[in-house]
Amino acid sequence: MPFDPSTLKYDDRGLIPAIAQDEEGTVLMMAWMNAEAVARTLETRRVTYWSRSRQSFWIKGETSGHVQKLVDFRIDCDRDCILMVVRQTGPACHTNRRSCFYTSVLDGEETELMAPMV
């Protein structure tokens, strides 16, 4: 059946959380999309987010070269969160790490799990 981005449940700002995961299952990052970013991502297969700080579209890798190519686009059971399986070129995080989720907190201790990529 054809997919319509307007059938997703967006917040009061018109945004939906979008999680990027690589093909091996590592969660890379979370950002926001609006209906047009969803449509652009599905059309071009280049992941496009909505930047809340810049109030503009953000094609992942457009300036950094750290491109995310869409492999699979999944919707959760409540239709209020997106999971994208991507082919990531270089780091996904603006700190130059493979994943934005590089800090662990266990037993009250914070531990850095990965260093920036060279």
Backbone as XML, in Angstrom:
<?xml version="1.0"?>
<chain id="A" units="angstrom">
  <residue number="1" name="MET">
    <atom name="N" x="0.850" y="-1.171" z="0.000"/>
    <atom name="CA" x="0.000" y="0.000" z="0.000"/>
    <atom name="C" x="0.899" y="1.238" z="0.000"/>
  </residue>
  <residue number="2" name="PRO">
    <atom name="N" x="0.544" y="2.279" z="-0.692"/>
    <atom name="CA" x="1.360" y="3.508" z="-0.762"/>
    <atom name="C" x="1.488" y="4.163" z="0.611"/>
  </residue>
  <residue number="3" name="PHE">
    <atom name="N" x="2.657" y="4.740" z="0.862"/>
    <atom name="CA" x="2.925" y="5.410" z="2.131"/>
    <atom name="C" x="2.733" y="6.913" z="1.984"/>
  </residue>
  <residue number="4" name="ASP">
    <atom name="N" x="2.088" y="7.513" z="2.963"/>
    <atom name="CA" x="1.866" y="8.956" z="3.004"/>
    <atom name="C" x="2.477" y="9.495" z="4.294"/>
  </residue>
  <residue number="5" name="PRO">
    <atom name="N" x="3.528" y="10.354" z="4.210"/>
    <atom name="CA" x="4.164" y="10.892" z="5.420"/>
    <atom name="C" x="3.199" y="11.589" z="6.378"/>
  </residue>
  <residue number="6" name="SER">
    <atom name="N" x="2.079" y="12.075" z="5.875"/>
    <atom name="CA" x="1.137" y="12.774" z="6.753"/>
    <atom name="C" x="0.423" y="11.819" z="7.709"/>
  </residue>
  <residue number="7" name="THR">
    <atom name="N" x="0.560" y="10.508" z="7.484"/>
    <atom name="CA" x="-0.078" y="9.534" z="8.373"/>
    <atom name="C" x="0.725" y="9.291" z="9.648"/>
  </residue>
  <residue number="8" name="LEU">
    <atom name="N" x="1.933" y="9.855" z="9.729"/>
    <atom name="CA" x="2.738" y="9.725" z="10.941"/>
    <atom name="C" x="2.233" y="10.701" z="11.999"/>
  </residue>
  <residue number="9" name="LYS">
    <atom name="N" x="2.560" y="10.443" z="13.249"/>
    <atom name="CA" x="2.134" y="11.313" z="14.352"/>
    <atom name="C" x="3.291" y="12.238" z="14.722"/>
  </residue>
  <residue number="10" name="TYR">
    <atom name="N" x="3.134" y="13.496" z="14.384"/>
    <atom name="CA" x="4.137" y="14.515" z="14.646"/>
    <atom name="C" x="3.777" y="15.254" z="15.932"/>
  </residue>
  <residue number="11" name="ASP">
    <atom name="N" x="4.779" y="15.869" z="16.577"/>
    <atom name="CA" x="4.499" y="16.642" z="17.786"/>
    <atom name="C" x="3.875" y="17.987" z="17.421"/>
  </residue>
  <residue number="12" name="ASP">
    <atom name="N" x="3.676" y="18.835" z="18.410"/>
    <atom name="CA" x="3.000" y="20.115" z="18.165"/>
    <atom name="C" x="3.815" y="21.074" z="17.312"/>
  </residue>
  <residue number="13" name="ARG">
    <atom name="N" x="5.095" y="20.760" z="17.070"/>
    <atom name="CA" x="5.940" y="21.563" z="16.172"/>
    <atom name="C" x="6.017" y="20.940" z="14.779"/>
  </residue>
  <residue number="14" name="GLY">
    <atom name="N" x="5.286" y="19.828" z="14.601"/>
    <atom name="CA" x="5.303" y="19.147" z="13.303"/>
    <atom name="C" x="6.509" y="18.255" z="13.114"/>
  </residue>
  <residue number="15" name="LEU">
    <atom name="N" x="7.116" y="17.800" z="14.228"/>
    <atom name="CA" x="8.343" y="16.999" z="14.156"/>
    <atom name="C" x="8.128" y="15.600" z="14.724"/>
  </residue>
  <residue number="16" name="ILE">
    <atom name="N" x="8.959" y="14.686" z="14.253"/>
    <atom name="CA" x="8.946" y="13.306" z="14.720"/>
    <atom name="C" x="10.396" y="12.881" z="14.954"/>
  </residue>
  <residue number="17" name="PRO">
    <atom name="N" x="10.683" y="12.152" z="16.063"/>
    <atom name="CA" x="12.050" y="11.682" z="16.279"/>
    <atom name="C" x="12.430" y="10.618" z="15.254"/>
  </residue>
  <residue number="18" name="ALA">
    <atom name="N" x="13.664" y="10.712" z="14.776"/>
    <atom name="CA" x="14.171" y="9.780" z="13.773"/>
    <atom name="C" x="15.520" y="9.234" z="14.238"/>
  </residue>
  <residue number="19" name="ILE">
    <atom name="N" x="15.580" y="7.941" z="14.410"/>
    <atom name="CA" x="16.797" y="7.274" z="14.871"/>
    <atom name="C" x="17.493" y="6.669" z="13.660"/>
  </residue>
  <residue number="20" name="ALA">
    <atom name="N" x="18.802" y="6.892" z="13.575"/>
    <atom name="CA" x="19.611" y="6.294" z="12.513"/>
    <atom name="C" x="20.430" y="5.158" z="13.108"/>
  </residue>
  <residue number="21" name="GLN">
    <atom name="N" x="20.360" y="4.006" z="12.473"/>
    <atom name="CA" x="21.079" y="2.805" z="12.911"/>
    <atom name="C" x="21.828" y="2.258" z="11.712"/>
  </residue>
  <residue number="22" name="ASP">
    <atom name="N" x="23.073" y="1.797" z="11.906"/>
    <atom name="CA" x="23.781" y="1.233" z="10.762"/>
    <atom name="C" x="23.315" y="-0.194" z="10.491"/>
  </residue>
  <residue number="23" name="GLU">
    <atom name="N" x="23.767" y="-0.744" z="9.407"/>
    <atom name="CA" x="23.313" y="-2.066" z="8.975"/>
    <atom name="C" x="23.712" y="-3.180" z="9.942"/>
  </residue>
  <residue number="24" name="GLU">
    <atom name="N" x="24.718" y="-2.926" z="10.772"/>
    <atom name="CA" x="25.152" y="-3.920" z="11.754"/>
    <atom name="C" x="24.367" y="-3.815" z="13.058"/>
  </residue>
  <residue number="25" name="GLY">
    <atom name="N" x="23.521" y="-2.784" z="13.193"/>
    <atom name="CA" x="22.680" y="-2.647" z="14.369"/>
    <atom name="C" x="23.106" y="-1.596" z="15.368"/>
  </residue>
  <residue number="26" name="THR">
    <atom name="N" x="24.215" y="-0.899" z="15.122"/>
    <atom name="CA" x="24.657" y="0.155" z="16.029"/>
    <atom name="C" x="23.790" y="1.394" z="15.850"/>
  </residue>
  <residue number="27" name="VAL">
    <atom name="N" x="23.259" y="1.905" z="16.967"/>
    <atom name="CA" x="22.489" y="3.145" z="16.916"/>
    <atom name="C" x="23.493" y="4.290" z="16.761"/>
  </residue>
  <residue number="28" name="LEU">
    <atom name="N" x="23.314" y="5.077" z="15.710"/>
    <atom name="CA" x="24.261" y="6.139" z="15.390"/>
    <atom name="C" x="23.849" y="7.497" z="15.954"/>
  </residue>
  <residue number="29" name="MET">
    <atom name="N" x="22.593" y="7.845" z="15.824"/>
    <atom name="CA" x="22.162" y="9.179" z="16.226"/>
    <atom name="C" x="20.639" y="9.270" z="16.248"/>
  </residue>
  <residue number="30" name="MET">
    <atom name="N" x="20.162" y="10.367" z="16.820"/>
    <atom name="CA" x="18.746" y="10.702" z="16.785"/>
    <atom name="C" x="18.652" y="12.163" z="16.388"/>
  </residue>
  <residue number="31" name="ALA">
    <atom name="N" x="17.733" y="12.455" z="15.508"/>
    <atom name="CA" x="17.472" y="13.831" z="15.100"/>
    <atom name="C" x="15.982" y="13.933" z="14.800"/>
  </residue>
  <residue number="32" name="TRP">
    <atom name="N" x="15.573" y="15.054" z="14.260"/>
    <atom name="CA" x="14.151" y="15.309" z="14.015"/>
    <atom name="C" x="13.864" y="15.424" z="12.538"/>
  </residue>
  <residue number="33" name="MET">
    <atom name="N" x="12.648" y="15.015" z="12.158"/>
    <atom name="CA" x="12.188" y="15.159" z="10.783"/>
    <atom name="C" x="10.782" y="15.752" z="10.815"/>
  </residue>
  <residue number="34" name="ASN">
    <atom name="N" x="10.453" y="16.479" z="9.756"/>
    <atom name="CA" x="9.058" y="16.865" z="9.547"/>
    <atom name="C" x="8.567" y="16.070" z="8.332"/>
  </residue>
  <residue number="35" name="ALA">
    <atom name="N" x="7.322" y="16.257" z="7.944"/>
    <atom name="CA" x="6.760" y="15.460" z="6.850"/>
    <atom name="C" x="7.538" y="15.638" z="5.551"/>
  </residue>
  <residue number="36" name="GLU">
    <atom name="N" x="7.996" y="16.856" z="5.285"/>
    <atom name="CA" x="8.749" y="17.076" z="4.046"/>
    <atom name="C" x="10.115" y="16.404" z="4.093"/>
  </residue>
  <residue number="37" name="ALA">
    <atom name="N" x="10.774" y="16.405" z="5.250"/>
    <atom name="CA" x="12.060" y="15.716" z="5.387"/>
    <atom name="C" x="11.885" y="14.211" z="5.175"/>
  </residue>
  <residue number="38" name="VAL">
    <atom name="N" x="10.789" y="13.656" z="5.696"/>
    <atom name="CA" x="10.484" y="12.245" z="5.474"/>
    <atom name="C" x="10.329" y="11.986" z="3.978"/>
  </residue>
  <residue number="39" name="ALA">
    <atom name="N" x="9.531" y="12.803" z="3.307"/>
    <atom name="CA" x="9.296" y="12.633" z="1.868"/>
    <atom name="C" x="10.594" y="12.760" z="1.071"/>
  </residue>
  <residue number="40" name="ARG">
    <atom name="N" x="11.415" y="13.753" z="1.404"/>
    <atom name="CA" x="12.693" y="13.943" z="0.693"/>
    <atom name="C" x="13.611" y="12.748" z="0.889"/>
  </residue>
  <residue number="41" name="THR">
    <atom name="N" x="13.663" y="12.235" z="2.133"/>
    <atom name="CA" x="14.511" y="11.083" z="2.434"/>
    <atom name="C" x="14.084" y="9.878" z="1.613"/>
  </residue>
  <residue number="42" name="LEU">
    <atom name="N" x="12.797" y="9.610" z="1.570"/>
    <atom name="CA" x="12.298" y="8.459" z="0.813"/>
    <atom name="C" x="12.493" y="8.625" z="-0.691"/>
  </residue>
  <residue number="43" name="GLU">
    <atom name="N" x="12.393" y="9.851" z="-1.164"/>
    <atom name="CA" x="12.554" y="10.112" z="-2.601"/>
    <atom name="C" x="14.010" y="10.020" z="-3.045"/>
  </residue>
  <residue number="44" name="THR">
    <atom name="N" x="14.922" y="10.601" z="-2.267"/>
    <atom name="CA" x="16.325" y="10.687" z="-2.683"/>
    <atom name="C" x="17.203" y="9.568" z="-2.136"/>
  </residue>
  <residue number="45" name="ARG">
    <atom name="N" x="16.740" y="8.890" z="-1.065"/>
    <atom name="CA" x="17.515" y="7.878" z="-0.338"/>
    <atom name="C" x="18.725" y="8.482" z="0.369"/>
  </residue>
  <residue number="46" name="ARG">
    <atom name="N" x="18.829" y="9.812" z="0.414"/>
    <atom name="CA" x="19.816" y="10.542" z="1.237"/>
    <atom name="C" x="19.047" y="11.078" z="2.433"/>
  </residue>
  <residue number="47" name="VAL">
    <atom name="N" x="19.496" y="10.725" z="3.641"/>
    <atom name="CA" x="18.735" y="11.092" z="4.831"/>
    <atom name="C" x="18.737" y="12.604" z="5.028"/>
  </residue>
  <residue number="48" name="THR">
    <atom name="N" x="17.531" y="13.148" z="5.165"/>
    <atom name="CA" x="17.331" y="14.583" z="5.347"/>
    <atom name="C" x="16.580" y="14.804" z="6.653"/>
  </residue>
  <residue number="49" name="TYR">
    <atom name="N" x="17.160" y="15.609" z="7.523"/>
    <atom name="CA" x="16.552" y="15.934" z="8.812"/>
    <atom name="C" x="16.049" y="17.370" z="8.791"/>
  </residue>
  <residue number="50" name="TRP">
    <atom name="N" x="15.344" y="17.745" z="9.856"/>
    <atom name="CA" x="14.948" y="19.129" z="10.074"/>
    <atom name="C" x="15.784" y="19.665" z="11.224"/>
  </residue>
  <residue number="51" name="SER">
    <atom name="N" x="16.570" y="20.697" z="10.976"/>
    <atom name="CA" x="17.396" y="21.304" z="12.021"/>
    <atom name="C" x="16.561" y="22.301" z="12.811"/>
  </residue>
  <residue number="52" name="ARG">
    <atom name="N" x="16.338" y="22.005" z="14.080"/>
    <atom name="CA" x="15.553" y="22.904" z="14.928"/>
    <atom name="C" x="16.304" y="24.205" z="15.188"/>
  </residue>
  <residue number="53" name="SER">
    <atom name="N" x="17.627" y="24.142" z="15.304"/>
    <atom name="CA" x="18.399" y="25.359" z="15.588"/>
    <atom name="C" x="18.471" y="26.292" z="14.382"/>
  </residue>
  <residue number="54" name="ARG">
    <atom name="N" x="18.615" y="25.721" z="13.188"/>
    <atom name="CA" x="18.710" y="26.548" z="11.973"/>
    <atom name="C" x="17.370" y="26.769" z="11.304"/>
  </residue>
  <residue number="55" name="GLN">
    <atom name="N" x="16.356" y="25.996" z="11.726"/>
    <atom name="CA" x="15.031" y="26.062" z="11.106"/>
    <atom name="C" x="15.123" y="25.839" z="9.590"/>
  </residue>
  <residue number="56" name="SER">
    <atom name="N" x="15.859" y="24.776" z="9.231"/>
    <atom name="CA" x="16.023" y="24.455" z="7.815"/>
    <atom name="C" x="16.312" y="22.966" z="7.659"/>
  </residue>
  <residue number="57" name="PHE">
    <atom name="N" x="16.223" y="22.493" z="6.407"/>
    <atom name="CA" x="16.531" y="21.106" z="6.134"/>
    <atom name="C" x="18.025" y="20.877" z="6.247"/>
  </residue>
  <residue number="58" name="TRP">
    <atom name="N" x="18.388" y="19.676" z="6.663"/>
    <atom name="CA" x="19.786" y="19.301" z="6.870"/>
    <atom name="C" x="19.965" y="17.935" z="6.230"/>
  </residue>
  <residue number="59" name="ILE">
    <atom name="N" x="20.617" y="17.920" z="5.072"/>
    <atom name="CA" x="20.915" y="16.664" z="4.395"/>
    <atom name="C" x="22.205" y="16.138" z="5.014"/>
  </residue>
  <residue number="60" name="LYS">
    <atom name="N" x="22.114" y="15.009" z="5.695"/>
    <atom name="CA" x="23.264" y="14.476" z="6.412"/>
    <atom name="C" x="24.421" y="14.267" z="5.451"/>
  </residue>
  <residue number="61" name="GLY">
    <atom name="N" x="25.551" y="14.900" z="5.776"/>
    <atom name="CA" x="26.759" y="14.771" z="4.973"/>
    <atom name="C" x="26.923" y="15.823" z="3.901"/>
  </residue>
  <residue number="62" name="GLU">
    <atom name="N" x="25.965" y="16.726" z="3.774"/>
    <atom name="CA" x="26.013" y="17.742" z="2.723"/>
    <atom name="C" x="27.279" y="18.600" z="2.823"/>
  </residue>
  <residue number="63" name="THR">
    <atom name="N" x="27.675" y="18.959" z="4.031"/>
    <atom name="CA" x="28.898" y="19.764" z="4.185"/>
    <atom name="C" x="30.067" y="18.945" z="4.710"/>
  </residue>
  <residue number="64" name="SER">
    <atom name="N" x="29.802" y="17.920" z="5.532"/>
    <atom name="CA" x="30.876" y="17.131" z="6.147"/>
    <atom name="C" x="31.362" y="15.988" z="5.275"/>
  </residue>
  <residue number="65" name="GLY">
    <atom name="N" x="30.517" y="15.530" z="4.356"/>
    <atom name="CA" x="30.840" y="14.342" z="3.570"/>
    <atom name="C" x="30.479" y="13.047" z="4.285"/>
  </residue>
  <residue number="66" name="HIS">
    <atom name="N" x="29.955" y="13.138" z="5.508"/>
    <atom name="CA" x="29.577" y="11.970" z="6.298"/>
    <atom name="C" x="28.121" y="11.599" z="5.992"/>
  </residue>
  <residue number="67" name="VAL">
    <atom name="N" x="27.926" y="11.085" z="4.822"/>
    <atom name="CA" x="26.607" y="10.839" z="4.235"/>
    <atom name="C" x="25.907" y="9.645" z="4.873"/>
  </residue>
  <residue number="68" name="GLN">
    <atom name="N" x="24.595" y="9.750" z="4.983"/>
    <atom name="CA" x="23.760" y="8.617" z="5.368"/>
    <atom name="C" x="22.879" y="8.254" z="4.178"/>
  </residue>
  <residue number="69" name="LYS">
    <atom name="N" x="23.084" y="7.047" z="3.638"/>
    <atom name="CA" x="22.240" y="6.541" z="2.556"/>
    <atom name="C" x="21.218" y="5.593" z="3.164"/>
  </residue>
  <residue number="70" name="LEU">
    <atom name="N" x="19.972" y="5.832" z="2.837"/>
    <atom name="CA" x="18.876" y="5.054" z="3.394"/>
    <atom name="C" x="18.868" y="3.633" z="2.845"/>
  </residue>
  <residue number="71" name="VAL">
    <atom name="N" x="18.838" y="2.656" z="3.748"/>
    <atom name="CA" x="18.716" y="1.244" z="3.390"/>
    <atom name="C" x="17.288" y="0.780" z="3.650"/>
  </residue>
  <residue number="72" name="ASP">
    <atom name="N" x="16.736" y="1.161" z="4.809"/>
    <atom name="CA" x="15.383" y="0.768" z="5.183"/>
    <atom name="C" x="14.781" y="1.854" z="6.052"/>
  </residue>
  <residue number="73" name="PHE">
    <atom name="N" x="13.492" y="2.063" z="5.934"/>
    <atom name="CA" x="12.759" y="3.088" z="6.667"/>
    <atom name="C" x="11.648" y="2.391" z="7.435"/>
  </residue>
  <residue number="74" name="ARG">
    <atom name="N" x="11.703" y="2.458" z="8.767"/>
    <atom name="CA" x="10.742" y="1.725" z="9.593"/>
    <atom name="C" x="9.976" y="2.680" z="10.503"/>
  </residue>
  <residue number="75" name="ILE">
    <atom name="N" x="8.738" y="2.319" z="10.770"/>
    <atom name="CA" x="7.851" y="3.133" z="11.601"/>
    <atom name="C" x="7.460" y="2.290" z="12.807"/>
  </residue>
  <residue number="76" name="ASP">
    <atom name="N" x="7.479" y="2.906" z="13.998"/>
    <atom name="CA" x="7.102" y="2.139" z="15.183"/>
    <atom name="C" x="5.591" y="1.924" z="15.246"/>
  </residue>
  <residue number="77" name="CYS">
    <atom name="N" x="5.160" y="1.106" z="16.198"/>
    <atom name="CA" x="3.758" y="0.688" z="16.295"/>
    <atom name="C" x="2.799" y="1.845" z="16.537"/>
  </residue>
  <residue number="78" name="ASP">
    <atom name="N" x="3.262" y="2.913" z="17.185"/>
    <atom name="CA" x="2.407" y="4.076" z="17.437"/>
    <atom name="C" x="2.487" y="5.122" z="16.330"/>
  </residue>
  <residue number="79" name="ARG">
    <atom name="N" x="3.369" y="4.884" z="15.359"/>
    <atom name="CA" x="3.591" y="5.791" z="14.228"/>
    <atom name="C" x="4.114" y="7.156" z="14.677"/>
  </residue>
  <residue number="80" name="ASP">
    <atom name="N" x="4.804" y="7.190" z="15.843"/>
    <atom name="CA" x="5.320" y="8.462" z="16.350"/>
    <atom name="C" x="6.845" y="8.475" z="16.493"/>
  </residue>
  <residue number="81" name="CYS">
    <atom name="N" x="7.509" y="7.507" z="15.859"/>
    <atom name="CA" x="8.974" y="7.456" z="15.869"/>
    <atom name="C" x="9.425" y="6.685" z="14.630"/>
  </residue>
  <residue number="82" name="ILE">
    <atom name="N" x="10.546" y="7.120" z="14.076"/>
    <atom name="CA" x="11.091" y="6.505" z="12.865"/>
    <atom name="C" x="12.429" y="5.860" z="13.198"/>
  </residue>
  <residue number="83" name="LEU">
    <atom name="N" x="12.671" y="4.700" z="12.613"/>
    <atom name="CA" x="13.978" y="4.055" z="12.665"/>
    <atom name="C" x="14.458" y="3.907" z="11.232"/>
  </residue>
  <residue number="84" name="MET">
    <atom name="N" x="15.605" y="4.485" z="10.949"/>
    <atom name="CA" x="16.174" y="4.362" z="9.612"/>
    <atom name="C" x="17.442" y="3.529" z="9.680"/>
  </residue>
  <residue number="85" name="VAL">
    <atom name="N" x="17.484" y="2.483" z="8.890"/>
    <atom name="CA" x="18.716" y="1.719" z="8.729"/>
    <atom name="C" x="19.473" y="2.414" z="7.605"/>
  </residue>
  <residue number="86" name="VAL">
    <atom name="N" x="20.724" y="2.791" z="7.896"/>
    <atom name="CA" x="21.488" y="3.599" z="6.952"/>
    <atom name="C" x="22.852" y="2.983" z="6.670"/>
  </residue>
  <residue number="87" name="ARG">
    <atom name="N" x="23.407" y="3.380" z="5.550"/>
    <atom name="CA" x="24.799" y="3.105" z="5.225"/>
    <atom name="C" x="25.536" y="4.420" z="5.495"/>
  </residue>
  <residue number="88" name="GLN">
    <atom name="N" x="26.294" y="4.438" z="6.580"/>
    <atom name="CA" x="26.960" y="5.651" z="7.060"/>
    <atom name="C" x="28.369" y="5.741" z="6.506"/>
  </residue>
  <residue number="89" name="THR">
    <atom name="N" x="28.706" y="6.885" z="5.930"/>
    <atom name="CA" x="30.073" y="7.168" z="5.502"/>
    <atom name="C" x="30.723" y="8.022" z="6.577"/>
  </residue>
  <residue number="90" name="GLY">
    <atom name="N" x="31.796" y="7.523" z="7.203"/>
    <atom name="CA" x="32.487" y="8.274" z="8.248"/>
    <atom name="C" x="31.665" y="8.345" z="9.525"/>
  </residue>
  <residue number="91" name="PRO">
    <atom name="N" x="32.038" y="9.289" z="10.414"/>
    <atom name="CA" x="31.331" y="9.412" z="11.684"/>
    <atom name="C" x="29.924" y="9.969" z="11.501"/>
  </residue>
  <residue number="92" name="ALA">
    <atom name="N" x="29.025" y="9.583" z="12.402"/>
    <atom name="CA" x="27.659" y="10.111" z="12.383"/>
    <atom name="C" x="27.539" y="11.320" z="13.301"/>
  </residue>
  <residue number="93" name="CYS">
    <atom name="N" x="28.387" y="11.384" z="14.320"/>
    <atom name="CA" x="28.287" y="12.429" z="15.342"/>
    <atom name="C" x="29.134" y="13.653" z="14.981"/>
  </residue>
  <residue number="94" name="HIS">
    <atom name="N" x="28.642" y="14.828" z="15.358"/>
    <atom name="CA" x="29.390" y="16.059" z="15.092"/>
    <atom name="C" x="30.689" y="16.126" z="15.902"/>
  </residue>
  <residue number="95" name="THR">
    <atom name="N" x="30.858" y="15.220" z="16.891"/>
    <atom name="CA" x="32.105" y="15.154" z="17.662"/>
    <atom name="C" x="33.138" y="14.273" z="16.973"/>
  </residue>
  <residue number="96" name="ASN">
    <atom name="N" x="32.818" y="13.827" z="15.758"/>
    <atom name="CA" x="33.687" y="12.992" z="14.927"/>
    <atom name="C" x="33.765" y="11.546" z="15.430"/>
  </residue>
  <residue number="97" name="ARG">
    <atom name="N" x="32.731" y="11.113" z="16.147"/>
    <atom name="CA" x="32.646" y="9.728" z="16.587"/>
    <atom name="C" x="31.658" y="8.980" z="15.693"/>
  </residue>
  <residue number="98" name="ARG">
    <atom name="N" x="31.812" y="7.681" z="15.627"/>
    <atom name="CA" x="30.926" y="6.844" z="14.810"/>
    <atom name="C" x="29.472" y="7.010" z="15.243"/>
  </residue>
  <residue number="99" name="SER">
    <atom name="N" x="29.240" y="7.094" z="16.564"/>
    <atom name="CA" x="27.891" y="7.208" z="17.113"/>
    <atom name="C" x="27.818" y="8.377" z="18.084"/>
  </residue>
  <residue number="100" name="CYS">
    <atom name="N" x="26.657" y="9.007" z="18.153"/>
    <atom name="CA" x="26.434" y="10.055" z="19.154"/>
    <atom name="C" x="26.300" y="9.456" z="20.549"/>
  </residue>
  <residue number="101" name="PHE">
    <atom name="N" x="26.025" y="8.166" z="20.632"/>
    <atom name="CA" x="25.818" y="7.492" z="21.914"/>
    <atom name="C" x="27.125" y="6.852" z="22.377"/>
  </residue>
  <residue number="102" name="TYR">
    <atom name="N" x="28.091" y="7.692" z="22.709"/>
    <atom name="CA" x="29.417" y="7.221" z="23.084"/>
    <atom name="C" x="29.701" y="7.336" z="24.582"/>
  </residue>
  <residue number="103" name="THR">
    <atom name="N" x="28.702" y="7.716" z="25.365"/>
    <atom name="CA" x="28.887" y="7.845" z="26.813"/>
    <atom name="C" x="27.952" y="6.879" z="27.536"/>
  </residue>
  <residue number="104" name="SER">
    <atom name="N" x="28.525" y="6.111" z="28.457"/>
    <atom name="CA" x="27.765" y="5.159" z="29.259"/>
    <atom name="C" x="27.754" y="5.646" z="30.709"/>
  </residue>
  <residue number="105" name="VAL">
    <atom name="N" x="26.625" y="5.470" z="31.382"/>
    <atom name="CA" x="26.530" y="5.770" z="32.806"/>
    <atom name="C" x="26.048" y="4.509" z="33.510"/>
  </residue>
  <residue number="106" name="LEU">
    <atom name="N" x="26.919" y="3.920" z="34.318"/>
    <atom name="CA" x="26.598" y="2.727" z="35.090"/>
    <atom name="C" x="27.095" y="2.929" z="36.518"/>
  </residue>
  <residue number="107" name="ASP">
    <atom name="N" x="26.273" y="2.560" z="37.475"/>
    <atom name="CA" x="26.631" y="2.669" z="38.889"/>
    <atom name="C" x="27.126" y="4.066" z="39.241"/>
  </residue>
  <residue number="108" name="GLY">
    <atom name="N" x="26.506" y="5.079" z="38.621"/>
    <atom name="CA" x="26.853" y="6.456" z="38.931"/>
    <atom name="C" x="28.137" y="6.962" z="38.288"/>
  </residue>
  <residue number="109" name="GLU">
    <atom name="N" x="28.753" y="6.144" z="37.458"/>
    <atom name="CA" x="30.008" y="6.523" z="36.794"/>
    <atom name="C" x="29.790" y="6.725" z="35.307"/>
  </residue>
  <residue number="110" name="GLU">
    <atom name="N" x="30.329" y="7.816" z="34.801"/>
    <atom name="CA" x="30.248" y="8.121" z="33.375"/>
    <atom name="C" x="31.525" y="7.641" z="32.699"/>
  </residue>
  <residue number="111" name="THR">
    <atom name="N" x="31.363" y="6.902" z="31.592"/>
    <atom name="CA" x="32.504" y="6.349" z="30.868"/>
    <atom name="C" x="32.363" y="6.655" z="29.387"/>
  </residue>
  <residue number="112" name="GLU">
    <atom name="N" x="33.437" y="7.145" z="28.790"/>
    <atom name="CA" x="33.468" y="7.380" z="27.345"/>
    <atom name="C" x="33.789" y="6.055" z="26.660"/>
  </residue>
  <residue number="113" name="LEU">
    <atom name="N" x="32.918" y="5.621" z="25.768"/>
    <atom name="CA" x="33.042" y="4.320" z="25.132"/>
    <atom name="C" x="33.873" y="4.326" z="23.848"/>
  </residue>
  <residue number="114" name="MET">
    <atom name="N" x="33.963" y="5.493" z="23.203"/>
    <atom name="CA" x="34.734" y="5.545" z="21.954"/>
    <atom name="C" x="35.348" y="6.928" z="21.788"/>
  </residue>
  <residue number="115" name="ALA">
    <atom name="N" x="36.498" y="6.923" z="21.175"/>
    <atom name="CA" x="37.205" y="8.181" z="20.900"/>
    <atom name="C" x="36.784" y="8.686" z="19.523"/>
  </residue>
  <residue number="116" name="PRO">
    <atom name="N" x="37.060" y="9.957" z="19.250"/>
    <atom name="CA" x="36.782" y="10.468" z="17.899"/>
    <atom name="C" x="37.556" y="9.668" z="16.846"/>
  </residue>
  <residue number="117" name="MET">
    <atom name="N" x="36.967" y="9.562" z="15.658"/>
    <atom name="CA" x="37.611" y="8.867" z="14.554"/>
    <atom name="C" x="38.749" y="9.730" z="14.016"/>
  </residue>
  <residue number="118" name="VAL">
    <atom name="N" x="39.762" y="9.078" z="13.524"/>
    <atom name="CA" x="40.922" y="9.787" z="12.984"/>
    <atom name="C" x="40.674" y="10.173" z="11.553"/>
  </residue>
</chain>
